[in-house]
Amino acid sequence: MISNQILQSTLDGLKQITHADFAVTEPDGRMLVQTSSMSGVSEQAAEFASSKAEGLEGGGSHYYKVYDEKTLEYILVVKGEGNDLATVGKLAAFQLTSLLAAYREKYDKDNFLKNLLLDNLLLVDIYSRATKLHIKSDARRAILCVEAKGSAGSAVLEGVRNSGVLAKSDFPTLVAEDYAIVLHEMSSGGGNEELTQLAKDLAAQLKKSGFQDVKISFGNIVGELKDVSRSYKEAEMALNVGKIFYEDQDIIAYSTLGIGRLIYQLPIPLCKMFIREIFDAQTPDEFDEETLQTIDKFFENSLNVSETSRQLFIHRNTLVYRLDKIQKGTGLDLRVFEDAITFKIALMVVKYMKHKENGEY
């Protein structure tokens, strides 16, 4: 059903063009919208709705039935002067019928895409319904997940729709409560660079609109409509993994998740077993802030002692002392590549376990 706001706007526009007054009621006569006060039309509209007539003239007003397919949806009332009032009424009724058809198609498309993303459709249904809804089955597409901290998914969806950065072929919708979805149709030859730029533009517009801490993830590009659900699962995982391991990134691509994607899929008992086997005594989550900062900077500089000490503004020997202390406490020498890899993975596993235990993801 069309919203009352759209109905009112449509009637106001028709009045400006025709200088006639309009009203729309429910089949039971309940008034929905009107361009001026029309007394007595509700009862007449209800009687007309129950009759077999398709049009009625009485009391200086014309009445028309407006159908949504075969279901009577509205009674349109037209009041004014002039010999062409009947023509005006027919045109107005046609306009409302067209609006109903457009809204129905939009709803059907939204419902279809939600079921497609959630794998609720059989393969044969996907292609038959796509044909009916005029959706290309062989276009290259990808899914983006859009989240803003402290905002419901419905609010984010409205922000996405009003952002002005989506193409006509893009389709925003809502699948989860916490974030919005955008089904993006790729341009010819477009790749991850196109998705990254779209995400940046979208994030910028949302921030201008007052949304805070906007994060956007996207899955891999797929070439068939039936594979869109896979891109959605990838985008959803990228959003969750990004919030755990890549907190400083606003744009997260599934293809760049690296080892974080693997850790995210590990069961907690296996993670605990790994931590117990690697560390005999001190575990990574027991380090103080200074030690953690040293480790992060050391990894950031590819295990380069000189560059790390320079960026930390400490003497080289001080850094070596800290690394020796870590080795003594964990049994891992971060200057040795294999030990450094093990330690890096352990840090990520501990971080993942903390998020899981807190029930955040």
N, C-alpha and C positions, 0 to 999 in steps of 0.2 A: 504494500500500500504506500502511496505517496505521502510524504510528511505534510502536515498542515502548513508549515512554513513555505514549502514549494508550491502548494495549492494556492496559498494567499498571493504569493509573488506572481504566479501565472494569471490569476484573476485580475490583479492590479494592472498587469501588462495589457491584458485584453481590454480592460476598461479604458486605458489611455488611447488605445487604437480605435475602439468602436464607440466610445462614449456611452456604452450601455452598462448597466449594473449586473453583477453576477453573484450567485451563491451556490455552494455545494453542500449537500446534506447526505447523511447516511440513508440507506433504503428505508429505515424506520422513521425518517424525518428529522433526526437529530442534526442540528446545524453544525457544520464544521468550519467553514470560512465564508465570508461575504464582503463585498466591496462597499455596501451601505446597508443600513438596517432594513430588513424585509420582513414585515410582520405578516403572520398568517400563512407563510409559504411552507412551513414544516408539516402541518397537517395535510395540506394539499399534496406535498411531495410524497408523504407516506401512502396516501390513497393511490397516487399515480404509480408508485412502485409495485403495489399489489395488483394492479390492472395489467391487462395484456397489451395495452397501447404502448407505442414506442415514443410518442410525442403527445404533448398536451398544451393547449392554450387556454388560459383562464385568468381573470382578474388582472389583465394587463401584463401577465408574465407567461413565458414559455418554459416548459419542462421537458427535459431530455434524460434518457437513461444512458449511463456510461458503464460499459462492461469491461471486466478484466478477463479476457477470453470469453467464456460463457457465463461467468458469474457477475451478477449485478453488483457493482461496487459503489457507485454514486448516483445521486440525482442532481442534475445541473439545472439551475433556475436562471433565466435571463429576463431582465426587465428593462424597458426603455421605450423609445419612440422611433417611428419610422417603419416603412414597408419592408425593409430588409432585415428586420429583427430575427425572423425565422432562419435566414441564412447565417446570421451572426451566431445564433445558437447552435446550429449544426457544425459550424467551423470550430466553435469552442468545445463542443462535445468530442469532435475528432481530435482536437489538441490534447484533451485529457486522456482519451483512449490511447493516443500515441505515447504519452508520458507513462501510463500504466505499463504498456508493453516494454518500454525502455527500462523501467524499474524492475520489471519481472525478469528481463534478460540479465540485468546486472546481478540480481539476487541469485539467479540460477548459475551464473558464471562463478560467483563467489562461493556458492555451495559446492559446485563441481571442483573448484581448485582446492578448497579445504579438504575434501575427501581424497583428492589426488595426492596432496602432500602427506596425508595420514595413511596412505596405502589402503584406502577403504573401497577401491574400485577394481573390478575385474578388467583384464586387458581389453576385452571386446567392448566393455562399457566406456573405457577411456576414449577410444577413437570414435565411437558412435556419438557420444555426447559432445566431444570436441567439434565434430563436424556440424552438429546441430547449433552449437554456440558460436560458430565461425572462429574457432581457435585453431591456429596452424599446429599440426602435430610434429613437424620436422624442423621447427625453428630452434636455433641455439639459445639456451636459456641458463640462468643461474638464480639461486635464491639468496637474498640478503635478509639477515635478522637485525632488527633495529631496536635497541634498548636504551632507555634513559633512567638513571637512578632516581627512585622516588616517584616515578610516573607509571601509571597503569598502561597496559598495552593498548587499550582503546584510545587513550589520550595521545600516545605516541603515533598510533595509526592516523589519527586526525591531523597531527602535525606533519606526518609524511605526505598525506594527501594535499595539504595546503602549502607544501614546501616550494612547489613550482619547478622542481628539478627532474621530475619523472617524465618519461616519454609517454605518448599515447598508448604504446604497446605494453608498457609496464602495468602491473596489477598489484596494488597493495591490499593486504587482507590481514585477518587476525586468526591465529591458530592457538596460541598460548596466551595466558593472562598477562604475562610480564613483558612481552615484546611484540612488535609488529613484524610482518613479513612483506617482502617485495619480490614478486616474480618479475625478473628483468629479462627482456628479450635483447640479445646481443646484436650489435651492428655487424655488418659484414667484415669478417677478419678481426673482430674485437676479441680481446683476451682479458687477463687479470688486471691489466693496466686500466681498462675501461671500467671494470668493477670497482677498482680502488678509487678512481676519480669520482665515480658516482657516489660512493660511500663518503668521500671527503666533502663533496658538495652538499649531500644530504645532512651530514653531521653539522656543517657550518650553518645551514638554514635552521636546523632544529635548535641549535644553541642561540641563534638570534631570536628565536621565538620563546626563549626562556627555559628550555630543557637543560638539565644538568647532567654532567658525566655521561655523555652519549657514547655508546659503543656499538659498532656495526661490524658484523661478520658476514662472510659469504662462502658458499660452497663451490665445488668445481663446476665448470660449464658442461652441460649435457646437450646432446643433439636430438634427443627424442622426448616427447611429452611424458611418456611412461617413466622416464628416469628422473623427472623433476623431484620426486620424493627423496631420491638419494642425495641430490644437491641440498635439499632442506635439512636432512639429517646431518650432513657435513657442516652446514652453516650453524646449526644449533650446537653441535659439538664444539665448533670453533669459538662460539660465544662463551660457552662454559669453560673451556680450556683456557681461553684468553684471560678470563677474569681470575683464574688461579695462578697461571705462570707468567702472563704478559700484562700485568696490571697497568703498565705505563703506555700501552698501545690502545688507541681508540679504534683503529681499523685492523681487523684480524682475518686473514685468509686461511681457509682450511689447509691449503697446500703448503703453508709455511709453519704449521704447528710443530713439526719435527718430533722430538722425543716426548714432548708434552702430551701429544695425542696418544702415544702408547701407554704412558703412565696413567692417564685418565681412565683407561679401560682395564686397569689391573684391579683385582679384588683386594680389599683391605688386608685379609689374612696373609696374602702373598707379600704385600708391602711390608708388613710387620716382620715377617720371616727374613726378608731381604735386609732390613735395617739391623736386625739382631745378628745376622751372619757377617755383616760388613764391620760393624763396630762392636768391639769387646767392652769398651768402657763408655767414653763420652760420645754422645750422639750429636748430630749437627744442630738440633733445636735447643741444645744446652749452651751454645756459644753466646758470649756477650756481643753487644752491638759493634764494638770496635773490631772484634775478630771477624764477624760476619761482613763488615764493610771491607776489611782487608781481603777476604776471600773473593767477594764480588768483584773488587777492582783487579785482583790478580787474574781472575778468569776473563774479565773484560779486556785485559791487555795481553791475552794469549800466553799467559804464564811467563811474561817478561818481568824479571825482578827489577831491573833498572827503571823501566817506564812506570811500573806500579809504585815504586818508592817515590819517584818524582811527583806523580799525581797525588799521592797521599801526603806529600810534604814531610816525609820521614827519611832517616838515613837508611841506606841499603842494608846495613847490618841489623837495624831494628826490624826491617821486614823479614830478613832471614831468621831472626830470633822468633818472630811470630809464627813463621812457617814451621820451624822446628818444634815449637810448642804444640801446634796443631798435629804434627806427625806423632809426637809423643802421646797425645791424648786419644788419637783415633787409629794410629797405625798406618796412616796414609800420608805419603809425601806428595804434596801438591805440585812439586817441581817435576815429578815423573808423570808423563802424559797419561799412562794407564790409570794411575791412582787419581789423577785429576778428573778423568772421566767418571770414575766410580763415585768420587765425592760429589761431583755436579749432579749426577743422577740421584744420589742419596738425598741431596738438598731438595730436589724437586719432589721426590717421593714423600718426604716428611711434610712438605708444604701441602701436597695433595691429601695426605692423611688428616691433617689438621682441618682442612676444609670439609672433608667428608664427616669427620667426627663432630664438627659444629653444625652439620646439617645444612650447609649453605648451598650445596649444589646436589 
